[in-house]
Amino acid sequence: MKGLGKTLQVLCLLSALFKKSGTGLDVLKMKHRQQLVKTAVEEQQQKEHEALMRGMLDHSIQNTNLGRERIQELDLPERWWPVLIAVPPSVLTNWEQEIDKWTNLSFAVYSDQNTREKAISQITSGMAEVMLIKNSCFTVKERFRELCAIPVRWKLIVFDEFHTFKNKDATAVANIRELKSLNHSLVVGMSGTVMQNNHQELWTLVDLVETNFLGDWNDFKYEVADPIKLGR
């Protein structure tokens, strides 16, 4: 477990949030839910195919997410809001391995062109509890808009290497605030270096997690940062 302190702490938190038992029962419950979802989607696809063959399918219906409404009507196991985890590209594979090694969480990876569509489908239908993304999704406009358009409500948004979002005026910081507001999500930031002799960095990260906890930046600067800096 050496070197995995913060990661394991987060994985323990997620396991508790999703009420995992740490036994094979977790796998059986998830497989049961996934089978129900798969059946619902297949039934909806069959109905739409039959309607299409009869020439009765409206064009707008063809472009919907197949089975989503049917899934919502099913008597599925306890519902949940999924969790979003944003990590640096260099550790994405490590996160996949650690989730698989230490937990019974079902996860999807939103990474490249080959995985994004599948990941969105898994997280939207409820076949995955966690979605892993690269933190660059908050800087690339196209990726961020696609992320905002996913029709789920994130229970929690976790950021690895959270200090990379320390610039309060950066586009990524504004996008994090937007997604957090859109979903009313809680935010967890993982970092070993919250700030480097710059109180604005600390204020930005704390404010991303809990808006206005330290007050407005200008007030915080006047009342806290400047007195510390100037020794008064």
FIFIGU-920108 format. One line per field, with one value per atom (N, C-alpha, C): residue number from 1; y, x, z. Coordinates in Angstrom, 2 decimals, always signed. Layout:
% FIFIGU-920108
k = NUM; ...
c2 = Y; ...
c1 = X; ...
c3 = Z; ...
//
This chain:
% FIFIGU-920108
k = 1; 1; 1; 2; 2; 2; 3; 3; 3; 4; 4; 4; 5; 5; 5; 6; 6; 6; 7; 7; 7; 8; 8; 8; 9; 9; 9; 10; 10; 10; 11; 11; 11; 12; 12; 12; 13; 13; 13; 14; 14; 14; 15; 15; 15; 16; 16; 16; 17; 17; 17; 18; 18; 18; 19; 19; 19; 20; 20; 20; 21; 21; 21; 22; 22; 22; 23; 23; 23; 24; 24; 24; 25; 25; 25; 26; 26; 26; 27; 27; 27; 28; 28; 28; 29; 29; 29; 30; 30; 30; 31; 31; 31; 32; 32; 32; 33; 33; 33; 34; 34; 34; 35; 35; 35; 36; 36; 36; 37; 37; 37; 38; 38; 38; 39; 39; 39; 40; 40; 40; 41; 41; 41; 42; 42; 42; 43; 43; 43; 44; 44; 44; 45; 45; 45; 46; 46; 46; 47; 47; 47; 48; 48; 48; 49; 49; 49; 50; 50; 50; 51; 51; 51; 52; 52; 52; 53; 53; 53; 54; 54; 54; 55; 55; 55; 56; 56; 56; 57; 57; 57; 58; 58; 58; 59; 59; 59; 60; 60; 60; 61; 61; 61; 62; 62; 62; 63; 63; 63; 64; 64; 64; 65; 65; 65; 66; 66; 66; 67; 67; 67; 68; 68; 68; 69; 69; 69; 70; 70; 70; 71; 71; 71; 72; 72; 72; 73; 73; 73; 74; 74; 74; 75; 75; 75; 76; 76; 76; 77; 77; 77; 78; 78; 78; 79; 79; 79; 80; 80; 80; 81; 81; 81; 82; 82; 82; 83; 83; 83; 84; 84; 84; 85; 85; 85; 86; 86; 86; 87; 87; 87; 88; 88; 88; 89; 89; 89; 90; 90; 90; 91; 91; 91; 92; 92; 92; 93; 93; 93; 94; 94; 94; 95; 95; 95; 96; 96; 96; 97; 97; 97; 98; 98; 98; 99; 99; 99; 100; 100; 100; 101; 101; 101; 102; 102; 102; 103; 103; 103; 104; 104; 104; 105; 105; 105; 106; 106; 106; 107; 107; 107; 108; 108; 108; 109; 109; 109; 110; 110; 110; 111; 111; 111; 112; 112; 112; 113; 113; 113; 114; 114; 114; 115; 115; 115; 116; 116; 116; 117; 117; 117; 118; 118; 118; 119; 119; 119; 120; 120; 120; 121; 121; 121; 122; 122; 122; 123; 123; 123; 124; 124; 124; 125; 125; 125; 126; 126; 126; 127; 127; 127; 128; 128; 128; 129; 129; 129; 130; 130; 130; 131; 131; 131; 132; 132; 132; 133; 133; 133; 134; 134; 134; 135; 135; 135; 136; 136; 136; 137; 137; 137; 138; 138; 138; 139; 139; 139; 140; 140; 140; 141; 141; 141; 142; 142; 142; 143; 143; 143; 144; 144; 144; 145; 145; 145; 146; 146; 146; 147; 147; 147; 148; 148; 148; 149; 149; 149; 150; 150; 150; 151; 151; 151; 152; 152; 152; 153; 153; 153; 154; 154; 154; 155; 155; 155; 156; 156; 156; 157; 157; 157; 158; 158; 158; 159; 159; 159; 160; 160; 160; 161; 161; 161; 162; 162; 162; 163; 163; 163; 164; 164; 164; 165; 165; 165; 166; 166; 166; 167; 167; 167; 168; 168; 168; 169; 169; 169; 170; 170; 170; 171; 171; 171; 172; 172; 172; 173; 173; 173; 174; 174; 174; 175; 175; 175; 176; 176; 176; 177; 177; 177; 178; 178; 178; 179; 179; 179; 180; 180; 180; 181; 181; 181; 182; 182; 182; 183; 183; 183; 184; 184; 184; 185; 185; 185; 186; 186; 186; 187; 187; 187; 188; 188; 188; 189; 189; 189; 190; 190; 190; 191; 191; 191; 192; 192; 192; 193; 193; 193; 194; 194; 194; 195; 195; 195; 196; 196; 196; 197; 197; 197; 198; 198; 198; 199; 199; 199; 200; 200; 200; 201; 201; 201; 202; 202; 202; 203; 203; 203; 204; 204; 204; 205; 205; 205; 206; 206; 206; 207; 207; 207; 208; 208; 208; 209; 209; 209; 210; 210; 210; 211; 211; 211; 212; 212; 212; 213; 213; 213; 214; 214; 214; 215; 215; 215; 216; 216; 216; 217; 217; 217; 218; 218; 218; 219; 219; 219; 220; 220; 220; 221; 221; 221; 222; 222; 222; 223; 223; 223; 224; 224; 224; 225; 225; 225; 226; 226; 226; 227; 227; 227; 228; 228; 228; 229; 229; 229; 230; 230; 230; 231; 231; 231; 232; 232; 232
c2 = -1.20; +0.00; +1.27; +1.12; +2.28; +3.22; +4.52; +5.51; +5.72; +4.98; +5.07; +5.66; +6.44; +6.95; +7.67; +8.75; +9.55; +8.77; +7.99; +7.21; +6.20; +5.50; +4.49; +5.13; +6.29; +6.99; +7.33; +7.81; +8.14; +6.89; +5.81; +4.57; +4.01; +4.16; +3.74; +4.58; +5.89; +6.79; +6.38; +6.12; +5.75; +4.41; +3.49; +2.19; +2.35; +3.26; +3.52; +4.21; +5.18; +5.89; +4.95; +3.97; +3.02; +1.76; +1.82; +0.76; -0.61; -0.64; -1.89; -2.73; -4.01; -4.92; -5.48; -5.35; -5.92; -7.41; -7.94; -9.37; -9.57; -10.83; -11.16; -10.67; -10.31; -9.81; -8.51; -7.70; -6.45; -6.75; -7.75; -8.12; -8.66; -9.48; -10.05; -8.97; -7.99; -6.91; -6.07; -5.79; -4.98; -5.72; -7.02; -7.81; -7.89; -7.97; -8.01; -6.72; -5.60; -4.31; -4.16; -4.54; -4.42; -5.26; -6.44; -7.29; -6.66; -6.06; -5.38; -4.22; -3.46; -2.34; -2.84; -3.88; -4.44; -4.91; -5.59; -6.08; -4.93; -3.87; -2.71; -2.05; -1.88; -1.24; -2.10; -3.42; -4.31; -4.29; -4.26; -4.20; -2.91; -1.80; -0.51; -0.47; -0.99; -1.02; -1.86; -2.99; -3.86; -3.15; -2.45; -1.73; -0.63; +0.09; +1.16; +0.61; -0.54; -1.18; -1.59; -2.18; -2.61; -1.41; -0.31; +0.90; +1.48; +1.41; +1.92; +1.13; -0.19; -1.05; -0.74; -0.29; +0.06; +1.49; +2.19; +3.55; +4.54; +4.20; +5.04; +5.79; +5.60; +6.18; +7.62; +8.55; +9.95; +10.14; +11.01; +11.22; +11.67; +12.45; +12.95; +11.83; +10.81; +9.69; +8.89; +8.82; +8.06; +8.60; +9.87; +10.50; +10.55; +9.91; +9.90; +8.80; +8.83; +7.79; +6.57; +5.52; +4.37; +3.79; +3.60; +2.89; +3.72; +5.02; +5.80; +5.93; +6.25; +6.39; +5.05; +3.99; +2.65; +2.25; +2.59; +2.26; +2.93; +4.19; +4.94; +4.32; +3.54; +2.93; +1.59; +1.04; -0.29; -0.28; -1.39; -1.56; -2.05; -1.13; -1.49; -1.45; -2.04; -1.89; -0.40; -0.10; +1.28; +2.17; +3.31; +4.22; +5.00; +5.52; +6.34; +7.45; +8.44; +9.41; +8.91; +8.91; +8.44; +9.44; +9.00; +9.82; +10.06; +11.28; +11.65; +11.85; +11.23; +11.38; +11.92; +13.11; +13.74; +13.59; +13.04; +12.76; +13.18; +13.42; +13.69; +12.49; +12.70; +11.58; +10.55; +11.01; +10.11; +9.07; +9.31; +8.36; +7.72; +7.94; +7.37; +5.85; +5.23; +3.76; +3.28; +4.03; +3.66; +3.64; +4.65; +4.70; +3.50; +3.16; +1.99; +0.75; +0.58; -0.60; -0.63; +0.52; +0.56; +0.36; +0.94; +0.71; -0.77; -1.37; -2.78; -3.67; -3.25; -4.07; -4.01; -2.80; -2.61; -2.53; -2.41; -2.20; -3.10; -3.07; -3.73; -2.69; -1.52; -0.46; -0.75; -0.46; -0.57; +0.79; +0.81; +2.11; +2.11; +3.31; +3.54; +4.54; +4.45; +5.34; +6.19; +7.50; +8.47; +9.07; +8.55; +8.94; +9.44; +8.53; +8.91; +8.64; +8.80; +8.65; +7.25; +6.26; +4.88; +4.55; +5.36; +5.02; +5.99; +7.18; +8.20; +7.80; +7.35; +7.00; +5.86; +4.85; +3.71; +4.14; +5.00; +5.47; +6.24; +7.12; +7.90; +6.98; +5.97; +5.02; +4.26; +3.83; +3.06; +3.89; +5.14; +5.98; +6.48; +6.72; +7.21; +6.13; +4.92; +3.83; +3.28; +3.65; +3.12; +1.84; +1.50; +0.28; +0.53; +1.80; +2.14; +3.15; +3.00; +3.91; +5.07; +4.86; +5.86; +6.05; +7.31; +7.58; +8.30; +7.75; +8.34; +9.20; +10.43; +11.30; +11.94; +12.48; +13.26; +14.66; +15.26; +16.61; +17.65; +17.27; +18.17; +18.39; +17.57; +17.76; +19.13; +19.71; +21.01; +22.16; +21.85; +22.90; +22.86; +21.69; +21.54; +21.79; +22.84; +23.28; +22.16; +21.46; +20.41; +19.31; +18.90; +17.84; +18.31; +19.56; +20.05; +20.15; +20.61; +20.71; +19.33; +18.36; +16.99; +16.46; +16.81; +16.39; +16.98; +18.26; +18.92; +18.35; +17.81; +17.31; +15.90; +15.23; +13.88; +13.98; +13.29; +13.44; +12.68; +12.99; +12.42; +13.55; +13.26; +14.22; +13.63; +14.26; +13.71; +13.89; +12.79; +12.83; +13.54; +13.26; +13.73; +13.90; +14.95; +15.15; +15.16; +14.22; +14.07; +14.52; +15.33; +15.80; +15.32; +14.56; +14.18; +15.30; +15.51; +16.63; +17.94; +18.19; +19.33; +20.67; +20.72; +21.99; +22.49; +21.64; +22.11; +23.09; +23.22; +24.17; +25.38; +25.80; +26.84; +28.26; +28.42; +29.76; +30.16; +31.10; +31.43; +31.99; +32.51; +33.09; +32.14; +30.91; +29.95; +29.45; +29.08; +28.53; +27.27; +26.42; +25.16; +25.41; +26.42; +26.74; +27.21; +28.05; +28.51; +27.34; +26.39; +25.22; +24.30; +24.17; +23.36; +23.98; +25.28; +25.96; +25.74; +25.79; +25.62; +24.21; +23.20; +21.82; +21.55; +22.09; +21.93; +22.55; +23.74; +24.43; +23.70; +23.21; +22.51; +21.26; +20.56; +19.29; +19.37; +20.55; +20.68; +19.62; +19.42; +18.33; +18.76; +17.76; +17.96; +17.75; +18.43; +18.34; +17.86; +16.92; +16.46; +16.72; +17.40; +17.68; +16.93; +16.25; +15.49; +16.22; +16.54; +17.25; +17.13; +17.03; +17.04; +18.41; +19.32; +20.68; +21.67; +21.98; +22.85; +24.25; +24.74; +26.05; +26.14; +27.07; +27.29; +28.78; +29.15; +30.55; +31.54; +31.12; +32.00; +31.73; +32.68; +32.47; +32.48; +33.07; +33.06; +31.63; +30.85; +29.46; +28.69; +28.89; +28.23; +28.66; +29.96; +30.46; +29.85; +29.78; +29.25; +27.80; +26.97; +25.56; +25.35; +26.08; +25.97; +26.45; +27.52; +28.07; +27.14; +26.36; +25.38; +24.26; +23.90; +22.84; +23.35; +24.52; +25.10; +26.59; +26.96; +28.35; +29.29; +30.36; +31.43; +30.99; +29.81; +29.37; +30.33; +30.87; +31.84; +33.26; +33.42; +34.74; +35.12; +36.36; +36.89; +37.00; +36.81; +36.86; +38.19; +39.28; +40.60; +40.78; +40.30; +40.38; +39.47; +38.27; +37.32; +37.87; +38.51; +39.10; +40.21; +41.05; +42.18; +41.74; +40.77; +40.38; +39.28; +38.45; +37.30; +37.30; +37.30; +37.13; +38.26; +39.49; +40.63; +40.73; +40.58; +40.63; +39.56; +38.34; +37.29; +37.66; +38.14; +38.48; +39.62; +40.61; +41.80; +41.72; +40.64; +40.44; +41.46; +41.81; +42.81; +42.24
c1 = +0.81; +0.00; +0.86; +2.17; +3.05; +2.81; +2.69; +2.53; +1.11; +0.16; -1.22; -2.14; -1.56; -2.35; -3.62; -3.49; -4.67; -5.62; -5.07; -5.92; -6.76; -6.13; -6.86; -7.90; -7.59; -8.57; -9.82; -9.62; -10.76; -11.53; -10.82; -11.50; -12.30; -11.79; -12.55; -13.81; -13.67; -14.83; -15.89; -15.48; -16.43; -17.10; -16.32; -16.90; -17.97; -17.73; -18.73; -19.96; -19.75; -20.87; -21.79; -21.19; -21.98; -22.33; -22.07; -22.48; -21.95; -20.67; -20.05; -19.75; -19.92; -19.67; -18.26; -17.59; -16.26; -16.29; -17.46; -17.62; -18.14; -18.31; -18.84; -20.25; -20.94; -22.31; -22.34; -21.30; -21.22; -21.25; -20.48; -20.41; -21.74; -22.38; -23.67; -24.73; -24.74; -25.72; -25.50; -24.23; -23.94; -24.27; -23.96; -24.29; -25.79; -26.52; -27.99; -28.52; -28.00; -28.45; -28.07; -26.85; -26.41; -27.25; -27.65; -28.50; -29.88; -30.44; -31.72; -31.63; -30.54; -30.34; -30.20; -29.40; -29.18; -30.49; -31.30; -32.59; -33.51; -33.51; -34.36; -33.97; -32.67; -32.19; -32.53; -32.33; -32.63; -34.12; -34.97; -36.41; -36.80; -36.20; -36.51; -36.01; -34.84; -34.29; -35.16; -35.66; -36.52; -37.82; -38.39; -39.63; -39.42; -38.33; -38.06; -37.74; -37.08; -36.80; -38.10; -39.01; -40.29; -41.09; -41.06; -41.77; -41.16; -39.82; -39.14; -39.53; -39.60; -39.98; -41.39; -42.23; -43.61; -43.69; -42.55; -42.53; -43.20; -43.22; -43.94; -43.01; -41.72; -40.78; -40.46; -40.71; -40.40; -38.89; -38.39; -36.95; -36.33; -37.02; -36.46; -36.24; -37.08; -36.94; -35.69; -35.35; -34.16; -32.91; -32.91; -31.70; -31.65; -32.57; -32.55; -31.64; -31.34; -30.54; -31.43; -31.23; -32.12; -32.27; -33.49; -33.76; -33.73; -33.37; -33.20; -34.52; -35.62; -36.91; -37.37; -37.15; -37.56; -36.79; -35.50; -34.67; -35.20; -35.64; -36.12; -37.39; -38.12; -39.37; -39.15; -37.96; -37.71; -37.58; -37.89; -37.71; -36.28; -35.34; -33.94; -33.50; -32.34; -31.79; -31.61; -31.27; -31.18; -30.43; -31.03; -30.43; -29.29; -28.45; -27.36; -27.03; -26.35; -25.72; -24.29; -23.82; -22.45; -21.41; -20.16; -19.04; -18.10; -17.60; -16.67; -15.29; -14.27; -12.90; -12.03; -11.45; -10.57; -9.12; -8.28; -6.89; -5.96; -4.69; -3.72; -3.60; -3.39; -3.27; -2.23; -1.16; -0.05; -0.44; -1.51; -1.90; -3.26; -3.81; -5.13; -5.12; -4.11; -4.01; -3.83; -3.06; -2.87; -4.20; -5.04; -6.34; -7.20; -7.18; -7.94; -7.50; -6.19; -5.64; -5.99; -5.92; -6.18; -7.67; -8.54; -9.98; -10.29; -9.71; -9.95; -9.35; -8.21; -7.49; -8.13; -8.55; -8.95; -10.46; -11.24; -12.68; -13.52; -14.83; -15.81; -16.64; -16.07; -16.76; -16.79; -17.90; -18.01; -17.64; -16.68; -16.22; -16.09; -16.18; -16.00; -14.88; -14.19; -13.07; -13.38; -13.46; -13.71; -12.36; -11.76; -10.39; -10.18; -10.31; -10.07; -11.32; -11.18; -12.32; -12.93; -12.12; -12.60; -13.33; -13.15; -13.75; -14.84; -14.88; -15.79; -17.26; -17.65; -19.05; -19.50; -18.65; -18.98; -19.10; -18.19; -18.21; -19.48; -19.87; -21.09; -22.30; -22.34; -23.45; -23.52; -22.36; -22.32; -22.77; -22.29; -22.60; -24.03; -24.54; -25.90; -26.93; -26.66; -27.61; -27.56; -26.51; -26.40; -25.60; -24.88; -24.07; -22.69; -22.38; -21.11; -21.39; -20.68; -20.85; -19.87; -18.73; -17.65; -17.19; -16.91; -16.32; -14.99; -13.95; -12.61; -12.41; -11.94; -11.64; -10.27; -9.71; -8.48; -8.84; -7.99; -8.31; -8.27; -7.72; -7.72; -9.13; -10.09; -11.48; -12.00; -11.36; -11.80; -11.11; -10.21; -9.54; -9.88; -10.29; -10.66; -12.16; -12.53; -13.92; -14.86; -14.50; -15.35; -15.60; -14.54; -14.68; -15.53; -15.33; -16.08; -17.57; -17.91; -19.32; -19.96; -19.19; -19.69; -19.92; -19.01; -19.13; -20.38; -20.63; -21.81; -23.11; -23.05; -24.25; -24.63; -23.77; -24.10; -25.29; -26.38; -27.61; -27.61; -26.66; -26.63; -26.35; -26.52; -26.19; -25.07; -23.91; -22.75; -22.89; -22.80; -22.85; -21.62; -20.49; -19.20; -18.25; -17.45; -16.41; -15.07; -14.20; -12.90; -11.80; -10.86; -9.75; -8.43; -7.69; -6.33; -5.38; -4.32; -3.39; -4.17; -4.96; -5.89; -5.17; -3.91; -3.17; -2.94; -3.17; -3.02; -4.12; -5.13; -6.23; -6.14; -4.94; -4.76; -4.90; -4.92; -5.04; -6.51; -6.92; -8.34; -8.94; -8.11; -8.62; -8.54; -8.11; -7.94; -9.29; -9.33; -10.55; -11.00; -10.05; -10.39; -11.11; -10.68; -11.32; -12.75; -12.96; -14.32; -15.20; -14.64; -15.42; -15.76; -14.83; -15.13; -16.29; -16.26; -17.35; -18.68; -18.63; -19.86; -20.43; -19.57; -20.05; -20.55; -19.84; -20.25; -21.61; -21.84; -23.12; -24.23; -23.90; -24.88; -25.42; -24.55; -24.92; -25.14; -24.88; -24.94; -24.07; -22.89; -22.01; -21.09; -20.71; -19.63; -18.31; -17.26; -15.95; -14.92; -14.09; -12.97; -11.70; -10.74; -9.47; -8.33; -7.52; -6.38; -5.09; -4.28; -3.04; -2.06; -0.79; +0.25; +0.89; +0.54; +1.10; -0.02; -0.79; -1.95; -1.55; -0.43; +0.04; +1.55; +2.15; +3.58; +3.82; +3.72; +3.94; +3.04; +1.83; +0.89; -0.50; -1.00; -2.28; -3.46; -3.27; -4.35; -4.59; -3.51; -3.65; -4.49; -4.18; -4.94; -6.40; -6.64; -8.01; -8.78; -8.15; -8.82; -9.25; -8.36; -8.67; -9.75; -9.66; -10.70; -12.04; -12.01; -13.26; -13.89; -13.09; -13.64; -14.36; -13.82; -14.44; -15.67; -15.55; -16.65; -16.71; -17.58; -17.67; -17.95; -17.16; -17.28; -16.91; -16.31; -15.91; -14.88; -14.01; -13.01; -13.41; -14.64; -15.11; -14.61; -14.86; -14.39; -12.86; -12.23; -10.77; -10.22; -10.82; -10.31; -10.35; -11.43; -11.53; -10.50; -10.35; -9.38; -7.96; -7.68; -6.37; -6.08; -7.08; -6.91; -6.80; -7.64; -7.73; -6.75; -6.32; -5.48; -4.14; -4.23; -3.00; -2.00; -2.46; -1.54; -0.94; -1.72; -1.12; -0.05; -0.28; +0.75; +1.98; +1.75; +2.85; +3.70; +3.02; +3.72; +4.07; +3.65; +3.99; +3.35; +2.09; +1.47; +0.26
c3 = +0.00; +0.00; +0.00; +0.04; +0.11; -1.06; -0.77; -1.81; -2.29; -1.71; -2.17; -1.12; -0.20; +0.92; +0.52; -0.25; -0.62; -1.51; -2.42; -3.33; -2.57; -1.64; -0.87; +0.04; +0.58; +1.41; +0.60; -0.62; -1.48; -1.86; -2.19; -2.57; -1.40; -0.19; +1.00; +1.16; +0.92; +1.00; -0.02; -1.25; -2.30; -1.99; -1.47; -1.11; -0.04; +0.90; +1.94; +1.36; +0.47; -0.14; -0.91; -1.58; -2.36; -1.57; -0.25; +0.68; +0.27; -0.07; -0.45; +0.79; +0.65; +1.77; +1.75; +0.61; +0.48; +0.21; -0.14; -0.42; -1.84; -2.19; -3.51; -3.72; -2.63; -2.75; -3.56; -3.44; -4.22; -5.72; -6.11; -7.53; -8.01; -7.20; -7.59; -7.76; -6.84; -6.92; -8.18; -8.48; -9.65; -10.93; -10.99; -12.17; -12.37; -11.26; -11.34; -11.94; -11.44; -11.97; -13.44; -13.79; -15.17; -16.11; -15.64; -16.48; -16.68; -15.63; -15.76; -16.75; -16.65; -17.57; -19.00; -19.19; -20.52; -21.13; -20.32; -20.81; -21.20; -20.37; -20.65; -21.96; -22.18; -23.41; -24.62; -24.49; -25.61; -25.96; -24.92; -25.17; -25.89; -25.45; -26.07; -27.51; -27.73; -29.09; -30.01; -29.50; -30.30; -30.66; -29.68; -29.93; -30.98; -30.87; -31.82; -33.21; -33.24; -34.53; -35.21; -34.43; -34.99; -35.47; -34.71; -35.12; -36.39; -36.47; -37.65; -38.89; -38.73; -39.84; -40.32; -39.40; -39.78; -40.29; -40.30; -40.79; -39.86; -38.56; -37.61; -36.66; -36.80; -35.85; -36.22; -35.31; -35.53; -35.53; -36.40; -36.52; -35.21; -34.43; -33.17; -32.18; -32.22; -31.29; -31.61; -32.91; -33.30; -32.65; -32.33; -31.81; -30.29; -29.60; -28.15; -27.65; -26.36; -25.76; -25.54; -26.31; -26.29; -24.89; -24.48; -23.24; -21.99; -22.06; -20.84; -20.07; -20.78; -20.11; -19.56; -20.32; -19.86; -18.62; -18.60; -17.44; -16.18; -16.31; -15.16; -14.57; -15.37; -14.90; -14.22; -14.35; -13.80; -12.28; -11.68; -10.24; -10.01; -10.15; -10.02; -8.56; -8.25; -6.91; -6.59; -5.37; -4.91; -5.90; -6.22; -7.19; -6.53; -7.35; -6.86; -7.84; -7.33; -8.20; -8.41; -9.63; -9.86; -9.37; -9.36; -8.91; -10.09; -10.20; -11.26; -10.63; -11.23; -10.73; -11.86; -11.66; -12.65; -12.21; -13.09; -12.73; -13.85; -13.54; -14.60; -15.53; -16.83; -17.77; -17.36; -16.72; -16.37; -15.32; -14.57; -13.51; -13.77; -14.95; -15.26; -15.16; -15.75; -15.70; -14.27; -13.47; -12.06; -11.32; -11.57; -10.92; -11.32; -12.59; -13.05; -12.28; -12.16; -11.50; -10.02; -9.35; -7.92; -7.60; -8.44; -8.24; -8.39; -9.41; -9.68; -8.59; -8.05; -7.07; -5.68; -5.26; -3.87; -3.64; -4.70; -4.48; -5.38; -5.11; -5.97; -6.72; -6.92; -7.63; -9.13; -9.75; -11.20; -11.80; -12.72; -13.23; -14.74; -15.29; -16.73; -16.91; -18.03; -18.31; -19.53; -19.32; -20.38; -20.74; -21.82; -22.10; -23.52; -24.50; -25.89; -26.72; -28.01; -28.91; -28.84; -28.51; -28.47; -27.18; -26.12; -24.83; -24.38; -24.95; -24.44; -24.59; -25.78; -26.01; -25.11; -24.96; -24.10; -22.65; -22.20; -20.82; -20.52; -21.44; -21.25; -21.17; -22.04; -22.03; -20.71; -20.21; -18.96; -17.77; -17.72; -16.56; -16.62; -17.84; -18.00; -17.65; -18.06; -17.84; -16.42; -15.68; -14.32; -14.24; -15.31; -15.30; -14.71; -14.41; -13.75; -12.65; -11.55; -10.41; -10.45; -11.10; -11.12; -12.56; -12.92; -14.23; -14.05; -14.64; -14.61; -15.84; -15.66; -16.79; -16.57; -17.65; -17.54; -17.09; -16.25; -15.77; -16.89; -18.05; -19.21; -19.75; -19.33; -19.75; -19.29; -18.29; -17.79; -18.50; -19.42; -20.18; -21.67; -22.16; -23.57; -23.71; -24.42; -24.51; -24.96; -26.01; -26.56; -25.54; -24.83; -23.83; -22.65; -22.24; -21.09; -21.42; -22.60; -22.99; -23.07; -23.56; -23.61; -22.20; -21.30; -19.90; -19.27; -19.51; -18.94; -19.50; -20.72; -21.37; -20.93; -20.18; -19.71; -18.75; -19.03; -18.25; -16.93; -16.07; -14.72; -13.75; -12.48; -11.44; -10.59; -10.63; -9.93; -8.42; -7.71; -6.25; -5.70; -6.34; -5.84; -7.03; -6.98; -7.98; -7.27; -7.63; -6.98; -7.94; -7.43; -8.24; -7.65; -8.44; -8.03; -8.46; -7.69; -7.95; -8.05; -7.03; -7.01; -7.15; -6.73; -6.77; -8.20; -9.21; -10.59; -10.97; -10.12; -10.38; -9.44; -9.09; -8.08; -8.62; -9.94; -10.53; -10.60; -9.78; -9.67; -10.96; -11.85; -13.09; -14.29; -14.06; -15.15; -15.65; -16.93; -17.53; -16.81; -16.45; -15.78; -14.46; -13.72; -12.44; -12.66; -13.66; -13.99; -14.39; -15.14; -15.57; -14.41; -13.47; -12.28; -11.51; -11.35; -10.66; -11.39; -12.72; -13.50; -13.32; -13.42; -13.28; -11.87; -10.88; -9.50; -9.27; -9.80; -9.65; -10.40; -11.58; -12.41; -11.73; -11.02; -10.39; -8.89; -8.30; -6.84; -6.18; -6.75; -6.31; -5.18; -4.38; -3.41; -4.13; -3.67; -4.30; -3.28; -3.70; -2.88; -3.68; -3.06; -3.73; -3.07; -3.85; -3.34; -3.71; -2.73; -3.03; -1.87; -2.23; -1.21; -1.07; -2.00; -1.99; -2.28; -1.26; -1.44; -1.90; -1.40; -1.87; -1.71; -2.44; -2.36; -2.09; -0.82; -0.39; -1.11; -1.43; -2.13; -1.57; -0.79; -0.12; -1.08; -2.24; -3.23; -3.75; -3.86; -4.27; -3.25; -1.97; -0.92; -0.97; -1.10; -1.15; -2.32; -3.50; -4.69; -4.49; -3.96; -3.78; -2.74; -1.64; -0.61; -1.14; -1.93; -2.46; -3.49; -4.20; -5.13; -4.40; -3.25; -2.45; -1.72; -1.08; -0.29; -0.58; -1.51; -1.95; -0.78; -0.71; +0.30; +1.71; +1.84; +3.18; +3.79; +2.95; +3.41; +3.03; +2.57; +2.17; +0.79; +0.41; -0.86; -0.85; -2.04; -2.10; -1.63; -2.03; -1.64; -0.12; +0.51; +1.97; +2.63; +2.08; +2.63; +2.50; +1.37; +1.14; +2.16; +2.38; +3.29; +4.74; +5.12; +6.53; +6.93; +5.97; +6.31; +5.55; +4.22; +3.42; +3.62; +3.50; +3.63; +5.03; +6.11; +7.45; +7.65; +7.12; +7.24; +6.43; +5.22; +4.32; +4.88; +5.46; +5.94; +7.42; +8.09; +9.49; +10.40; +10.11; +10.97; +11.71
//
